[in-house]
Amino acid sequence: MPPKSGTDSVKTGADLHHRALERLYGSAPINKKFKSRLEIPGEGQSRLRFTVSEDVFHAAGAAHGTVYFKMLDDAAFYAANTLSTDFFLLTTSFNMNFTKPVRAGDVLAEGRWVSGKRRVLVADARLIDQDGDEIGRGTGTFMRSRIALSGLPGYSEKT
């Protein structure tokens, strides 16, 4: 019997797409500015592990809202992009709720596809701090672009 998907010798198309999206995330120049790592556990899901440091704090000693947006948008975006194997998605709108200040430390952003599979997709995300508390939540709308994933640096194993 052949090994199941996800083992060393057999990868499904979805597995290959998910690993390629992880590489794409890692290759984006903006992600060199943040200590973060993307994991895609399955279709319609993403996990972004992010370390918040004081260099992104506002004057009151907590992370600036741009950090919330970055984590929430990335988690929702990649959860949605698991369903688009040919084209890069673009964020067309994003709504956020902040529930607790982000202090220095590790944060987990969990993304989940909600609806849509053709041109427009909806996904949400939530932020969990190192104490296990939810610190933010957001929902985004993403539209397929005309930018082929296969042509983007990082998506292909060859780049």
N, C-alpha and C positions, 0 to 999 in steps of 0.2 A: 504494500500500500504506500503511495507517495506521501511525503510529509505534508502537513497542513500549511495553509498560508501563514506567513509571518516567521517561518523557520528559516534556517540558513539557505536551504536549497530551492525553495519554491516561494515566489512572491507573486501576488495577484497584481492586476493593473492598479487596483485601488491602493495597495501597499506601496507600489512604486510612485504613484501620484502623491501620496501622503509624505513619503520621504523627500520627494522633490520639492514639495511645498516647505518642508522644514529647512531644506538647503536654501531655498529662495529667501526665506525669512532671514537666515544667517548672513546672506550675501548683501542685503540691503544696506547702503551706507548709513542710514539713520540708526540702524541697530548696533552700530559700532559705538554709539554714544551711550548706550544703556546696557547694563549687565542683565541679559535676558536669554531665555532659551525656549523655543517652541517645540511642543510635542503634539502630534496628531494621533490620538488613540484609535480613531475610527471615523467613518463617514459622519459628517455633520457635527464633529466634536473637535475641540482644540484645548490645549492647556499651555499657558504661557507663564513660565516662572521668571520672576523679575525681582531684582534687588534694588530697593530704593535707598539712595544715599543722600546725605545732606546737601550735596551740590545741586539738587533739584528742588530744594525747599524755597518757599516764599518767606517774606519777612517775619511771619508769625511761627516759623519753625515746623512746618509740615510740607508735604509734597505739593507743588503747584498743580492746579487742575489739568494742565497739559499732560501730566504724567498719568492721571486717571484716564484721560481720553486715549492716550497712546496704548495703554494696556487693554482697555475695553474694546477699542476699535480693532486692534490687532487680533484679539481673541475671537471676536465675532466675525471679522473678515475671514480669517483662516478656517473657521468652522464652515462658513458659507462656501469658501473656495474649494472645499473638499468635494463639492457637488459639481463644480465646473472644471472639467479635466482638459479643456482646450484653451479657454481664454481667461485672462486676468480680470478680476472684479474691481470695480471702483466704488468707493463709499459715496452714496448720494445724499444720505442724511444719517444723523446719529443723535439720539437723545440719551442723556445721562442723569443719574441721581447719585449724589454723594451722601453717604450715611455716616462716615467716620473719617477723621483726618488720617492720612497715610503718613506714618512716621518711618524712620529708617528701619530697614529690615526686609525680609523676604515677603513677597506677595504672589499669590496665585491668581491668575485670570483664567476663568473657565468659559469657553465659548460653546454655543449650541445653535445649530441651524433650527429655524422655526418653520419657515414656509418658503414656497417658490422653488422652481427648478429650472425654469427656462431663461428668461431675460432678467428678471428681478428676483432677488433672494432676500429674505429677512433672517437675521440671526441676533441672538442676544448674548450678553456676557455678564459675569459678576466677578468682583474682586474679593478675595479672602486674605486677610492679614495672617501673620505668623501665629496669632492667638486663636485662629479659627473664626474670627468675626467677619461678617460681610461688611465691606467698607465702601462699596459702590456697585452700581448696576447700570447697564445700558442696552439699548436696542438700536440696531443699524439696518439700513436698507442698502443693498449692494446691487449694482447693475453690471452685466457682462460688458466688457470693453471689446475693442477690436485688436487688442494686444495679445498675441499668441503667447501662452505660457512657455512653449518650447523654445522661443527666441530670447527669453530673459536670462541674464546671467544668474547662475546658481540653480536654476530649475533643472538643467541638464546635468548629469553626472560628469560630463566632460568639462564643465566650467568650474 
